[in-house]
Amino acid sequence: MMVDPDVLNCLLPGVEKPARYTGNEWNSIRKDWSQARLRVALAYPDVYEVGMSNLGLAILYELLNGQAGTLAERVYTPWPDMDRAMRQQGIPLFSLESRHPLAEFDWLGFSLPYELNYSNVLSMLSLAGIPLLASQRVGSRTWPLIIGGGTCTYNAEPMADFFDLLVIGEGEEVILELAELFHSLGRDQVGGTSKAGFLQHASCIEGVYVPALYAAEYHADGRVKATVPALAGVPATIKKRIVRQLLPLPERPVVPYVEAIHDRAMIEIMRGCTRGCRFCQAGMIYRPVRERPMPEVLSLADKLIASTGHEEIALVSLSSADYSWIEPVVGELNRRHGQQRISVSLPSLRTDTFSVRLAQMIQQTRKSGLTFAPEAGSERLRAVINKGVTAADLLQTAEMAFSGGWQRIKLYFMLGLPTETLDDVLAIADLVHSVQSVGRRARGQPVQISVSVNTFVPKPQTPFQWLPLAATADVLERQAALRQQLRNKGIKLSWSDEDSTWLEAALARGDRRMSAVVLKAWQLGARFDAWNEWYRPELWRQAFAEQGLDPHFYSSRLRSREECLPWAHIDTGVSPTFLWDEYQRALRAESSVNCAEGCLDCGVRRSFGLAECPVPSVDQ
Amino acid sequence: MIASALESGAVVQRVRVVFAKGDQVRYISHLDLLRVWERVLRRARVPMAWSQGFNPRPRLFFAAALPVGVTGSAEMLDLMLASPVELPVLQHLIGDQLPPGLHLCALEDVPLTLPSLPSRVVAAVYEVIFAESASVDDLQCRVDSLLAAPSLPRSRQRPDGVRSYDLRPLVQSLWISKTDAGRTVLHMRLQMDQQGTGRPDEVLAELGLWGSAQSIERVELVLQ
């Protein structure tokens, strides 16, 4: 039964930005509910404006709706005012397209991009009237299959109890294989008492992880002993899925009414990154590098402009300046669409003069300022994290930017990196001062520098996965030192919130027992933890305490090579040996070559049987 | 105003668009609606004139912002074009690109030298539809006492603080009718100009009927 629009009309005038909940956007797809043999709700555990900026869900939305007999609709986390109003009125969480309650869908697929969204997953299930725990969704009644995908699935153990199935890696092909399995078994054979059978079949699809089919065993001190299949025939490790060549992107993406965080057309020009920065989870888990051929990028840009009316096209990837045809693509996009005042943006530039030249080709960025990410202050520490940027690179880049007309530069740094000392942190101040004087010289007047300093969170599946989060006292001391040094006029300093860093680290590195903490924190009232105005760390502290778990055990403990990590059964193709070797080289402050310069045998090439890596584009 | 419309020198045609903002888009804000129109015009490849300066925008001007949640059956905006387009062609181009809930009612060429659209608006007419159960007599009673009041002091929460004002002079007339389906309709003609703008929700609140309306529609923008 669709949610009655008259009932909604009573509460929408009383909530902030009601158009978050009314759908009907340009290019949204409304398929016939009664004709669909598979109904999927694609969910994002954050507010509409954030969720609508996610390219992954947009890809699945167009892909699934392109299949005969399959319908996909969207849903985002209602803001707390709407959540409250819906609960008061007894309105269940519904999809934007047809306003059907989520409980009436066959599948509910969540994107899991960020640990601090976890409590919102529970809010959405609860508002939909769906039991939170996978173990509660059994018996005669059929509940939607709760599926998760995205970055956090590389260690989703803290969410294992809530999900029926997780897709590890790139979902474009897996989701269709799951749909095929669903159709072959028939809807009746998937829900209720037959759910277990479906999940067992599904677990044999490469990239599919059914948490309930694995059991975690623990040492007496709480470390994981092993995560092993609980049934015969279930694979011991779950290997991430990749697509060999990048598949076509949506040509008619939904254009939001409410302004999205990234309110623009997006073209993913490249997946993966050659750089090999040791702190970067995306750089490790999205291997191998695959590029979208230039003719496809250009023709997609034409189509997107015609189908959306966006005034900005973002060429997205982890390092867009590394895309083989970046300069000709930007030039050609300017030539074709500059007249219509459509601008191109490159959200991830390198710290080099080539990137400044690219930025100069894109007039739009001139207004907003340029952003570079040296990440660490000293040459030594940049070698530790394998960020191949020198102070000379940065100063040369800054000089070119300032003399090229920019008045403001933003610099990203991290604090609490492995082996970091106070000297490394003070080197950030020196570097910023040097950039400032370069700017003053180049422009003949004072310049603006924004310095953003985030605390480093060691993430799973990276060379730093064994390392602890830096101690809060050290971080605070180093922040204070930096503040002392960067008092000059023209420098703006900002920090990440120390009080959420520990939670992000604990959730990122947690094991399966933490599902109980997530549940407890949500029951205590945790909501929108990624939003400062809603985040209440004391609820999480209480939840850990009540479950008898110590967040520091997860966030702040140095782990040994021998320890079985909670995510050890998730295979990204990058070998643990490679990660460990990189970690050891980091401790010796040795940098490694990047994938464009030479192969370090990270394991991906062998694991996926690639003839060449980075994978050459079909056009070459 | 005349000078600003012509300063770029690029405007060769000025088209007055009358459009409806229907139920499906009633909750999008005025700023959202501006973006919607910019995108419609870009998709339709309408040759817009652009403003000068640091952050050039396509030159389109709405007569008046519509409150969130209120539909409009005769909203207006002026488009400034940089090259001429025949109206039937324009109607076709735009019509194909309008999202559900937005409809074209009329297009009209107007002289480039006309004063700006917002400066011409003097009043707006709203129709409020109540639930079937609403009693006409009760409504008439409330309306009569509102109209009889010499002043109606109210205060509104604004971003810059609470603003006090008198609602009474902004209410030009109120009258009641019945739809064919038997629904009670309250019509309001409210002042809308530089001196003050009467809001339909404020009138409803003053009548003690806030929240009981099923729908509010702006049916006319009265120009000078």
Interface residues (C-beta under 8 A of the other chain):
Chain A: D6 N9 C10 L12 P13 K17 P18 A19 Y21 T22 N24 E25 W26 V255 Y257 V258 E259 D263 I305 A306 S307 T308 G309 H310 E311 Q340 R341 I342 K367
Chain B: Q24 V25 Y27 I28 S29 L31 D32 R35 V36 E38 R39 V40 L41 R42 R43 R45 W50 F54 N55 P56 V68 G69 Q97 P99 P100 G101 G211 Q214 S215
